Amino acid sequence: MTPLSHGPQATLSVDLNITRASKPVLNCAFETVLSGVLALYGQSGAGKSTLLKAIAGLCPERESVGTTIRFGDELWQARHHFSAPEARGIGFVFQDQQLLPHLSVRGNLAYAERRAHQQLGLDWTAVVEATDIGSLLDRAPSTLSGGEQQRVGLARTLINQPRLLLLDEPLASLDPRARMQLIRILLRIKSEFGIPMIYVSHRWDEIVRLADTVLWLESGLLKRYEPLSGLAADFELAKYHLEDAACVLIGRASKLDETQELTELTIGQQSMWIPDTTLSMNTDHRLLIRVQDVSLSLSEHPNSSILNHLRCAVEGIDLSGGRALVRLNCEGQSFLAQITRKSCESLNLEPGQTLLAHIKASVLS
């Protein structure tokens, strides 16, 4: 299926001034062309959910005096003007779904269909298939697991034909398996339906898998607003969440080894093996690279258990205490490795140097 056509990409312009009990909660301004996934990232209390609710029209006017929000040619909010949430054509996916308990899953979808914002061409069958809820249609909400409820809630929101999808930490209460399933579903929706998304999370691994652009909030202020490709390999951000720091490499699935249960991803003139045989062949995939899973050497180690060896160039080095972050360039893509300061000095690493980055296949996803 090709992405649905929604006409020209709209620009979202936001200038927020949110206060509660006369105390500033969120003060930031940005403008973005709505395409793909914009992630709102930051620690708890940074203002991510408040920003999302303000875009949806869910912040009381008395708390948002001085706020201006525009969607394309439409004025959603300004002094003496406030468009109600239902007039904005937005779909909102919360952490906890509020499915109508007296209706089946099918009934919940039918109810949303009757209240559709507009007709964007989202087909019922395609939505059910994309969210993998075909076997759940005749079930009652009370019989669904947390992951199943989230998938149904997402399907219900899509059936409502939104032109912008807002997601407020939808994976927060899910177990690892359900989280990965929903991430794959969101990637499929992004690819097939073409509905722009704004996605809130404090988990960097979710951001890396889903986002195209990242808006980083800290204490109610806008700290950074950049494409994921640059921010993911940024020293400041990596040190901000060092235990969870991860980057992304994009590779094309080129070979399947069913016997070994491995897939080969081509990255420029090089390749990597990952333990996943479900990837579509001849398509691009994001590969999560955790900074602590990368080791470096100046020469090859042919008798190693590590399958992946990428030839890279050193782009930069950040030293802090006994640790070193090394930014590497592999076939035009940047990612980070974390090693000890002693190892960095033993290898005499410096910008422009060529070396090998070793990554165990078993830790990749």
N, C-alpha and C positions, 0 to 999 in steps of 0.2 A: 504494500500500500504506500502511495506517495503522500507526503504531508498535505493536509487540507489547506486550501487557499483562503486566507482571511483578509485579502486585500493588502495594501501597503502596510509595512510594519509601523506600529504606533510608537510614539515617544511618550514616556512617562516622566513628567517633571514634578519633583517633590521638594517642597521647602517646609520643613516641619518645625513647629515650636509647641511642644507638649509639656504642660505643667500640671502638677497635682498638689493641692494644698499649698499653692503659691511656690512650690519647689520645682525647678526645671527637671524634667525626666528625659527628654529627647530633643535635641536641637541639631538638625542636619539638613543639608540640601544636596540634591544630585539630580541628574537627568540621564535617562537610559533609553536606548532603542530596544523595545521589547522583542527579544529573539532568544530562543533557547532557555537556559536557566540562569537567573540571577540569584546568587546565594547571599543571605544575610547571616554573617558569621560573627561570633563573639561569645564571651563567657555569659553565664546566667546573670541577668540584671543589666546587660549592656544596652537593651532597648530594642532587640530584634522583633519580638512579638508585638511590642507597642507600635513599631514602624509598620508592621504588616497590617495590624488592625486599623491604623490610621488610613492606609491606602484603601482598605475595604470600607471605610466609613463607619467603623465600629468604635472609634474614640469619641466620647461626648464633645459637643461643640464647645462647652465651657472650658474643657481641658486643652483645646487646640486653637485658641484665639491667635491669629497671626499666621496660621498654616495655609499654604496654597498647594493644591494638587491639580495637575492637568493630565489628561489622557488624550493624546492626539489633539484634536481641535475642541475637545470637551473640557469644560471647567467643572471639576468635581468638588472643589472646596476653595473658598476664599472668604474674606471678610464679607459678611452678610449673604453668603451663598453656601449651601451645603446640599449635595446630592445624596439621597438616601442610599444605603447599601444595595438595595434591590434594583436601583436605577443604574448602577455602575457595571452590571454585566459580569460580575466577578464570581468565581468559584472558590470557596474557602474550605480547606481540608484541615481539621483540627487534630490534636493529639488523640482525643477520645471521640469516637464517632457517636452521634446522637441519632441513631436509626429509629424509625418509628416502630415501637415494639409490637403494635397490633397488626402490622403488615409483614408479609413475607419479604424476602429479598426482592423478588419480582415486583411486589407491590410498592416497595420503597423506590425502585427505579421508575415505575410507572408514574408515581406521584411526582417525582422530579421532572419527568418528561413533560407532564402537563403544565409545569411551572417554568418551562425553559425560557431563558433570557431572550434568545433569538434563534434562528435556524442557521447554524454554521455548517451543517452537513455531517455532524457526528452521528454515525449509524449505531443503532442499538446493538446489533450483532457484533460489530467491530469493537465496541466498548467492552462488551461482555468477554469477548475473546482476549482482548489486550490485558484486562485485569484478572483473567483466569478465574471467573466466578460462575462459569456455566453450570457446574455441579451444585451450586449453592442457591440457585434461583428459587427453589420451593422451600428453603429452610427459613425458620424463624430467627430473628436477630439474636435471641437469647441462647441459641444453640451454637453460635459461631465463636471461634477462637479470636483472640485479639488481632492476629494477622488477617484472618478472614474478614473481620469487621472493618479493618482499614481498607482492604481491597474493595469491599462493597461500598464503603463511604466514598472512595475515590471514583468508583464507577457511577455512583449516584450524582456526584458533582459533575462529572463529564457529561452525563445524560442531560444535565441542566443547561448544556451548551454555553459554557463560559468563554469569554474572549481573553481572560487572564486567570491563571490558576495560582492561588496562594496556598502554601503548605506550611503549617506551623509545627515543626518537629514531628512529623507523622510517624517516625520510626522509634520515638523515644521509649515506648513501653513494650517493644517487640523483642523476642528472643533473636539470636544471631541468624538462624535459618530464615525466619519470617522477614527479618530486616533485608537480607540479601535478595529474597524473592521480590519484595516491594521495590527495592532499588532497580532490579531488572525491569519490572513493570513500568516504573517511571521513565527509564531510559527508552523503553519501547514507545510509550506515549509521546515522549519528546520527539522521537524519530518519525513516528507514523502520523501523529495528529497535528503537530506543529503549533500547539497552543503554548504561548510563552508562560513560564513559571517563575514565581519568586518563592524561594525555598529557605526556610529558617532552620538552622541547626547550630549547636555548639560543638558538634563532632566533626573534626576535620576529615576523617576518612569518608564520611558521607558527601561532604563538599567536593572533595577531589573526584569522586566517582560521577557526580551529577552536574556540577556547575560549569558554566562557560565564563561567567564574570562573578567577582566576589566583592561585596560591600562589607567591610570589616568595621564593626562598631565597638567602641570602648567607652563605658560610663556615659552613655547617651550621646556620644559625639562620633562623627564620622572620622575614622582613623585612616583608612585606605579604601580605594575603589579602583580595582584593576582587573584585567583579564586573568583567569585562573593560571594560564600558562606562565605568566611572569611572577605572580604572587606566590605560587606553590614552591618555587625555588628561591624565595627571598629569605635572606638570613634573619631579618627582624621577625618575620612571621614564624620561622622555624624555631627560633629561641622562645617565642611566645608560648608555643605548645610543644616543647621539645620531646616529651614522652610520646606524643602522638604524631609527630611531624612525618609527613609523607608527601611525595611528589607523584607525578604521573608521566608515563611514557605512552605514546600512541603507536601501536603496531598493527599490521595487517595480518590476519589469520591466513597462513599460506599452506600449512601442512598439518595433517592429523595422524597421530600415531596411536591407534586404538589399543594396540597391544600394551604399550607403556602408559596409556591413558594420559597422553600429553598432546598439546597443540603448539605448533611453532608460529611465533609472531615475527614478521619481518619489520625491522626498523632501519630504513634506508638500505645500506648494503650489509647490515648485520641482522642477527636474529636472536630470539630467546625462546625457551621452552617454558610453558606454564601447565600446571596440572588441572586443565579444564578442557573437556572434550565436547562441550555444548556450544562453543562459539561458532557463529556463522562464518563460513569460509569466504575469503576474498573481500572481507569487510574490515573496517578499522575498529579497534577496541582499545579502551583505556586500561593501562596496567598500573596498578597501585604499587609504588616503590617506597617502602618505609626507610627513612634515613639510617636507622640502626641495622638494617638488613644488608647494607652494602659494605663490602670490604675492598681495599685497593692494593694493587701491586704494580711494580714496574716491569714485570715479565710474566710470561705464561706459566701456569702450573698444570701440566698435562695429566698428572696423576692425582687429580682432585675430585672429590665427590660433587663439587659445585658445577652445575650444568651451564650456567650462563656467564659469559665473559664478554663484556662490551668494551671496545676500545674507545676511549674518551679523551677529551682535552680539559685541563683544569681551567676554569673561568675565574675562580676567586676562592679565597680562604678566609674564614672568620675564626679567630682564636679567642677562647674564653676559658680561663682556668685551665683545667687539664683536658679540655675537649677542643676538637677542631671540626668545623663544618666546612666541607669542600663542595663547591658548586662545579658540576661537570657538564660538559656539552657532548652529547652523543648524537651524531647525525642531525645536528641542528636543533635538538631538544635538550632542555636543561633539567637536571635533577640534582639532589643533594646526597652526600654521604656523611655520616658522622663517625669519626675515628678519634682516637686519643691524640692529644697534642704531641706525645712522645712518638707515636707512629708517624705523624705528619713531619716531625723533624727528622726522624730516621730515614724517611723517603726523600727528604729535601724537596718537598712539594712546593711548587711555585706556579703562578698563572702562565698559561701557554704550554705547560708540560703535557706530554701524552702518556697515558697509563691505561691500565685495565681495571674495570669495575666488575667485581664478582658478586653475583646475586643468586642465592639458592632458589631453585625452582619451587620447592615445597612451601615457601612463604609467600608466593605471588598469588594475586587474585585480580 
